[in-house]
Structure formats: structure tokens, C-alpha cells
């Protein structure tokens, strides 16, 4: 049995409004909401369209308020909380069951002796959402009423209706909504239903999660039209919201296509695995489907099949660092190496002065290159790809770009990123800039600047140069220079080890000297492959590796990842919440990060060589699939118990690293 809840969850509003579902369309658009049907975020909606794929996300259909007339009684199926705190209606009380069919959310509404099923999914490659209703049990016909609540705004924004007059035109089988001249029209359609245009603003939807985040928590939506349809027992009706004027209205065919696509993904993954490998548990199957939600099209003029990775839903776009870290888990571990190839080639086109973009550019925008680690993770993604495929042709194609990257780092590039000739370690950072993954910044305040020689940056640098030497050797090119650079880094990496503390410094040679804060970044000095010409070429000796793993395990490890700072540190923050200043000041100062569990598991496996024990650290994630983002894994968690999930409900590198670590224990 997959993910499924009964009334113990669905009938408890305090819980049901914290369980969120997500469906995506492969071009950056999505639909998302709560099990209760209650809006709690500005990011919730039945159609958040990617008008400039994979971005340009625009809220177009916020929700459908549903009612049933059965016999002589009305049953509201929708739930709303208003600005005065009143919850009305309370349709969640009719939800008998919620489940996932693959990634398709399914509700079962029970009223009297009848049962109505509702499903939501999107068409791949199109800004089209399907909402299907099926009368699966009844003794008489029912009348279904749907109030379509529309909007038209950037998904980060919030709407106050005021006197906004949208143009609502009747079309065959529904209506067309034109918010203003030049806006993309929204088509609301339903074969077999009658549509009545209304144009009535509903004011003061309460957004509880936005209030928790210290942001505006009231929004208005326009009741554009009401759709009504009669369903006899056993019949179904599909409501379609689309930016296309003539989408496929055959709900049964569209749903079958969605299920077929997901079965294909699972089949492709299973075919890529070793015949000797044991069948993974059902929750790993679910993660394979979740992985696909982050992979989206980014067509380029010279690469129409360009691909990228959305860092997280509901608010992140595609970022260089997140893409490079997530790529092995999302693509190679799921049997989709061709997707990895597209992504690696796409990012190669944006290398400038030896770095890839931190933030991937929108149309007409210049890339942001304020990152030191994204480019080094890009090397690791290429290494992992080649290890899985032995695709020498891609290495041959990218080799000049990679050689240029190494050269720029050796002589120095933007943001004072350069190789220190004195000790062979990589230095990075300038006042006012955040270059590592600990990148929170509020105004001019960089919360964790980490200027100097961060430990994970130097582990990644060493790994990159070793990989480059292996690539050169593979292609019959000179490799001695890369070996020499790597050996210089290896010779002085021992500077990071603090014998008295039994773990590594986080940053060397910073403005205030060496930083002995216990942070998780040192785990990468153990977990990265670090493969040289003669096999594993570790940065730390076995005693030091064990010290790092034990320090992280005993002080930083939680059920869902590693804390970003030791609880014993005076700046530790164990709860993540509040306004942007409060949240960002806690983001990397104690908050647990789910993606770090992957590196910890791999490091633990390397030190203790016990795959059964290493895998146990991943098992809490199976339960988390039923929590915040149902069927996916969260971005972050509180550092303090019970490690409440926070941030994005579905994060690419969390899903990717759990998958990668799981299969590492299998190997």
C-alpha cells in the first residue's frame, strides 16, 4: 500500500492543513494545496503556469469551491479560513480518505451513503491542470457545483482585488478569462457542464503559513464562474484549466497517460539496476517518481532538448549549485543518464571566467555567478555521470571547458576565488558576498560569510582536480599538471585537522583567523569519492575520518539530516520561523538540512563499512514522505526535536541525496 490517510488525519484540520500535495508539468508549472483543501500559502493553486518555461510562474486558478446536492441536502466539500479566523465551510469533514496514486492526489468524500472521488494532475509539457470527479458510490444522481476562483499574478506576489475587472467570455464548454489586455488567457472548460459567468471578488482568504513566515497573510480571489454538472452513479466529470484554447478534454485518456508516464519512469529505473539487487521498499519507488518532478525543460536556441533542475517547490527556480548536487541522485540513480547529459551540456554553455552561474538566467537577464562551490559540484556531477556511463564523447566535448575552469581557479577569478600558491588550498570570498551553500543574506548582512578557505570547498577542489587528471588520462591528454596540483592540496589539507577538538576547522585563514565552529561541511572531506590514479586518495587518515564522522554523528545528526551548527555554539538557533530576518538568521545556524544526510551516510559507510547500519539513518525519511510535502522530502527541519519540517515542501537535493545514499549502501 502506498501513501494513504483516513479520517485520523483528514478530519483533523490542525494536521490536514499541514499536509501538502504537489503535481508538476515538466516545464516549471505546478499545482499544490493542502489535504484539507484550505489555502495556507500564496504559492497554493490548481494552476500555477510557467508562462516562460521553466519560469514566469503565474497563479491563474487558485481553487475550486465544490458543493454537492444529493437527495435534498447540500454538502460543501471545500474549506476556507477567512481573515477573522472563521473556518467556513468545513468541507474537510467530508474527507474520508486521502491517498497518492503515483504522484496523483486522490480524495474520497463521504456524505450520506455516497462516495465521491477527486483527482488532480497536470499534462506533461503543458500548462494544463485536470480535476476529475467520479461518483463511485451513490443510490441517486448528484449535482456537483464548482466555483472557479481565479487570479493572475506572479507566484511570489499577493492580490488585493479592489476594483480589478477581468474580461470573462463564454466559449464552447466553458469560459475564457482575460485578466487584462496582453495577459495570457485562461480557459476553464468542462464537457457536459453548464457554466455561468459571475465575476464576484471573494475577500480575505487567510494564509496561515505566510503569517508564520512574517509576510502578508490576506489574499483576494475572483469567483469567475460556476460550473454545474449532474453525475449518475458510476459517472465522472473532468474540469480542465489551461492556457491552451483547445486542450484535451478526455479526462480518462489524460489520466491514463499520466499513469503510463509514471510506470515508464519506474520501469526505466528498474531496468537500470543490477539484477542481483534486492527490490527496494515502496518508499524508494515513491522517491523515484518524486525525482521526476524537479526535472524540467529549458530549451535553448542551439539545444532544443535542454534540461535543468528546479531546486525546490513551491518557490525556487533552477540554481547552479542545487542542480549539480542533485543531478546524480535525480538522474543517474533513476536510470535517466540521457537527462544528465542534457543538463551537463546546458550548463557548460554558461561557464564564464571559470564558473557556472549560481542562479540560472531568465530570458534577457544576466546570470549571477556569486558562488564558489557550484562549479566544483559541477565537476563531481560530470565525474559521477562518466562513472555510470563511460561516455568518453561527453568528456571529450567538455574537456576544454573543464581545463579552462581549472586554469581560472589557479590564476584567480571573480570574488577573490584563487589558489593560494603557499599551501595549495583554494581561497574564496569578499566582504558583502556569500559564496558557499551557506548563503543567507539579509540586506547587506551576510549571515555566514565564511571568507577564507572553507573545508568543503577544498575537498571539492581536490576532488575536481583528481577527476580532471583521470579525464586527461582517459583521453590520452597530459595529466601530470593536474596530479601535481592535487598533490599540493593533499599535502597541506592536514591544516584543517584540529587534534585537540578531534574534528576539522570549518574555515582556515579567515579575517578573524581559523574558524573552529563545529559545522557539517567537513563531512565532504570523507564522503566525496576522491579517486586518484591508484584508487582512493583520501584527504584525511582513517583516524581523522572516524573523528569527523563521530563528531557529526554525535553532535549534528538528527533524524532528517545534519544540523548546520553545533547546538553547543552560542549562535545556535534550534527553531526556524518568523519574519525574513529571523528565518535567515537561523537558516544556517542550527537548522537541519535534509540533503546532508546523503553525505553523512556515505561517510559513515566508508568509515564503518556497515551498509545495514548506514541505511538505518535514511529510514526516518520513509515516514517523512507522509508529512509536510506528501510523497516528497522537505528542504529543512528545525534543529531541535521534534525536527519539524520547514522551508520548501519538496526539495531536489534532499530527494536526490537520499536516493543516492540508499543505492550507495546497496552497492
Secondary structure as the mmCIF struct_conf table of DSSP 4:
data_model
#
loop_
_struct_conf.conf_type_id
_struct_conf.id
_struct_conf.beg_label_comp_id
_struct_conf.beg_label_asym_id
_struct_conf.beg_label_seq_id
_struct_conf.end_label_comp_id
_struct_conf.end_label_asym_id
_struct_conf.end_label_seq_id
BEND BEND1 UNK A 3 UNK A 3
STRN STRN1 UNK A 4 UNK A 5
HELX_RH_AL_P HELX_RH_AL_P1 UNK A 7 UNK A 10
TURN_TY1_P TURN_TY1_P1 UNK A 11 UNK A 11
HELX_RH_AL_P HELX_RH_AL_P2 UNK A 13 UNK A 16
TURN_TY1_P TURN_TY1_P2 UNK A 17 UNK A 18
STRN STRN2 UNK A 20 UNK A 24
BEND BEND2 UNK A 26 UNK A 28
STRN STRN3 UNK A 30 UNK A 34
TURN_TY1_P TURN_TY1_P3 UNK A 35 UNK A 36
BEND BEND3 UNK A 41 UNK A 41
TURN_TY1_P TURN_TY1_P4 UNK A 42 UNK A 43
STRN STRN4 UNK A 45 UNK A 52
TURN_TY1_P TURN_TY1_P5 UNK A 53 UNK A 54
STRN STRN5 UNK A 55 UNK A 70
TURN_TY1_P TURN_TY1_P6 UNK A 71 UNK A 72
STRN STRN6 UNK A 73 UNK A 76
STRN STRN7 UNK A 79 UNK A 81
STRN STRN8 UNK A 82 UNK A 82
TURN_TY1_P TURN_TY1_P7 UNK A 83 UNK A 84
BEND BEND4 UNK A 85 UNK A 85
STRN STRN9 UNK A 87 UNK A 90
HELX_RH_3T_P HELX_RH_3T_P1 UNK A 91 UNK A 94
STRN STRN10 UNK A 95 UNK A 101
TURN_TY1_P TURN_TY1_P8 UNK A 102 UNK A 103
STRN STRN11 UNK A 104 UNK A 111
TURN_TY1_P TURN_TY1_P9 UNK A 112 UNK A 113
STRN STRN12 UNK A 114 UNK A 122
TURN_TY1_P TURN_TY1_P10 UNK A 124 UNK A 125
BEND BEND5 UNK A 126 UNK A 127
STRN STRN13 UNK A 128 UNK A 137
BEND BEND6 UNK A 139 UNK A 140
STRN STRN14 UNK A 142 UNK A 154
TURN_TY1_P TURN_TY1_P11 UNK A 155 UNK A 156
TURN_TY1_P TURN_TY1_P12 UNK A 162 UNK A 163
STRN STRN15 UNK A 167 UNK A 171
TURN_TY1_P TURN_TY1_P13 UNK A 172 UNK A 173
STRN STRN16 UNK A 174 UNK A 178
BEND BEND7 UNK A 180 UNK A 180
TURN_TY1_P TURN_TY1_P14 UNK A 181 UNK A 182
BEND BEND8 UNK A 183 UNK A 183
HELX_LH_PP_P HELX_LH_PP_P1 UNK A 184 UNK A 185
STRN STRN17 UNK A 186 UNK A 189
TURN_TY1_P TURN_TY1_P15 UNK A 191 UNK A 192
STRN STRN18 UNK A 194 UNK A 206
HELX_RH_AL_P HELX_RH_AL_P3 UNK A 208 UNK A 212
TURN_TY1_P TURN_TY1_P16 UNK A 213 UNK A 214
BEND BEND9 UNK A 215 UNK A 215
STRN STRN19 UNK A 218 UNK A 231
TURN_TY1_P TURN_TY1_P17 UNK A 233 UNK A 234
STRN STRN20 UNK A 236 UNK A 242
BEND BEND10 UNK A 243 UNK A 244
TURN_TY1_P TURN_TY1_P18 UNK A 245 UNK A 246
HELX_RH_AL_P HELX_RH_AL_P4 UNK A 251 UNK A 272
BEND BEND11 UNK A 273 UNK A 273
TURN_TY1_P TURN_TY1_P19 UNK A 275 UNK A 276
BEND BEND12 UNK A 277 UNK A 277
HELX_LH_PP_P HELX_LH_PP_P2 UNK A 278 UNK A 281
HELX_RH_AL_P HELX_RH_AL_P5 UNK A 282 UNK A 292
TURN_TY1_P TURN_TY1_P20 UNK A 293 UNK A 294
STRN STRN21 UNK A 295 UNK A 297
STRN STRN22 UNK A 300 UNK A 300
TURN_TY1_P TURN_TY1_P21 UNK A 301 UNK A 302
STRN STRN23 UNK A 303 UNK A 303
TURN_TY1_P TURN_TY1_P22 UNK A 304 UNK A 305
STRN STRN24 UNK A 307 UNK A 309
STRN STRN25 UNK A 312 UNK A 313
TURN_TY1_P TURN_TY1_P23 UNK A 314 UNK A 315
STRN STRN26 UNK A 319 UNK A 319
HELX_RH_AL_P HELX_RH_AL_P6 UNK A 320 UNK A 331
HELX_RH_3T_P HELX_RH_3T_P2 UNK A 332 UNK A 334
TURN_TY1_P TURN_TY1_P24 UNK A 335 UNK A 335
HELX_RH_AL_P HELX_RH_AL_P7 UNK A 337 UNK A 348
TURN_TY1_P TURN_TY1_P25 UNK A 349 UNK A 350
STRN STRN27 UNK A 352 UNK A 352
TURN_TY1_P TURN_TY1_P26 UNK A 353 UNK A 354
STRN STRN28 UNK A 355 UNK A 355
BEND BEND13 UNK A 358 UNK A 358
STRN STRN29 UNK A 359 UNK A 359
HELX_LH_PP_P HELX_LH_PP_P3 UNK A 360 UNK A 362
TURN_TY1_P TURN_TY1_P27 UNK A 363 UNK A 364
HELX_LH_PP_P HELX_LH_PP_P4 UNK A 366 UNK A 367
STRN STRN30 UNK A 368 UNK A 368
BEND BEND14 UNK A 372 UNK A 373
HELX_RH_AL_P HELX_RH_AL_P8 UNK A 374 UNK A 389
HELX_RH_AL_P HELX_RH_AL_P9 UNK A 392 UNK A 411
STRN STRN31 UNK A 413 UNK A 413
HELX_RH_3T_P HELX_RH_3T_P3 UNK A 414 UNK A 416
STRN STRN32 UNK A 417 UNK A 417
STRN STRN33 UNK A 418 UNK A 419
TURN_TY1_P TURN_TY1_P28 UNK A 421 UNK A 423
BEND BEND15 UNK A 424 UNK A 424
STRN STRN34 UNK A 426 UNK A 427
STRN STRN35 UNK A 428 UNK A 428
TURN_TY1_P TURN_TY1_P29 UNK A 431 UNK A 432
BEND BEND16 UNK A 436 UNK A 437
STRN STRN36 UNK A 441 UNK A 442
TURN_TY1_P TURN_TY1_P30 UNK A 443 UNK A 444
STRN STRN37 UNK A 445 UNK A 446
TURN_TY1_P TURN_TY1_P31 UNK A 447 UNK A 448
STRN STRN38 UNK A 452 UNK A 452
STRN STRN39 UNK A 453 UNK A 454
HELX_RH_AL_P HELX_RH_AL_P10 UNK A 455 UNK A 475
TURN_TY1_P TURN_TY1_P32 UNK A 476 UNK A 476
HELX_RH_AL_P HELX_RH_AL_P11 UNK A 480 UNK A 492
HELX_RH_3T_P HELX_RH_3T_P4 UNK A 493 UNK A 496
STRN STRN40 UNK A 497 UNK A 498
TURN_TY1_P TURN_TY1_P33 UNK A 499 UNK A 502
STRN STRN41 UNK A 503 UNK A 504
BEND BEND17 UNK A 506 UNK A 506
STRN STRN42 UNK A 507 UNK A 510
TURN_TY1_P TURN_TY1_P34 UNK A 511 UNK A 512
STRN STRN43 UNK A 513 UNK A 515
HELX_RH_3T_P HELX_RH_3T_P5 UNK A 520 UNK A 523
HELX_RH_AL_P HELX_RH_AL_P12 UNK A 524 UNK A 527
BEND BEND18 UNK A 528 UNK A 528
STRN STRN44 UNK A 531 UNK A 532
TURN_TY1_P TURN_TY1_P35 UNK A 533 UNK A 534
STRN STRN45 UNK A 535 UNK A 536
BEND BEND19 UNK A 539 UNK A 540
HELX_RH_AL_P HELX_RH_AL_P13 UNK A 542 UNK A 551
HELX_RH_PI_P HELX_RH_PI_P1 UNK A 552 UNK A 556
STRN STRN46 UNK A 557 UNK A 558
TURN_TY1_P TURN_TY1_P36 UNK A 559 UNK A 560
STRN STRN47 UNK A 561 UNK A 563
BEND BEND20 UNK A 564 UNK A 565
TURN_TY1_P TURN_TY1_P37 UNK A 567 UNK A 568
BEND BEND21 UNK A 569 UNK A 569
TURN_TY1_P TURN_TY1_P38 UNK A 570 UNK A 571
BEND BEND22 UNK A 578 UNK A 579
HELX_RH_AL_P HELX_RH_AL_P14 UNK A 580 UNK A 587
TURN_TY1_P TURN_TY1_P39 UNK A 588 UNK A 590
STRN STRN48 UNK A 592 UNK A 593
TURN_TY1_P TURN_TY1_P40 UNK A 594 UNK A 595
HELX_RH_AL_P HELX_RH_AL_P15 UNK A 596 UNK A 608
HELX_RH_AL_P HELX_RH_AL_P16 UNK A 611 UNK A 616
TURN_TY1_P TURN_TY1_P41 UNK A 617 UNK A 619
HELX_RH_AL_P HELX_RH_AL_P17 UNK A 620 UNK A 624
TURN_TY1_P TURN_TY1_P42 UNK A 625 UNK A 626
BEND BEND23 UNK A 627 UNK A 628
STRN STRN49 UNK A 629 UNK A 629
TURN_TY1_P TURN_TY1_P43 UNK A 630 UNK A 631
BEND BEND24 UNK A 632 UNK A 632
BEND BEND25 UNK A 635 UNK A 635
STRN STRN50 UNK A 636 UNK A 637
BEND BEND26 UNK A 639 UNK A 640
TURN_TY1_P TURN_TY1_P44 UNK A 641 UNK A 642
STRN STRN51 UNK A 645 UNK A 646
BEND BEND27 UNK A 647 UNK A 647
BEND BEND28 UNK A 649 UNK A 649
STRN STRN52 UNK A 650 UNK A 651
HELX_RH_AL_P HELX_RH_AL_P18 UNK A 652 UNK A 666
#
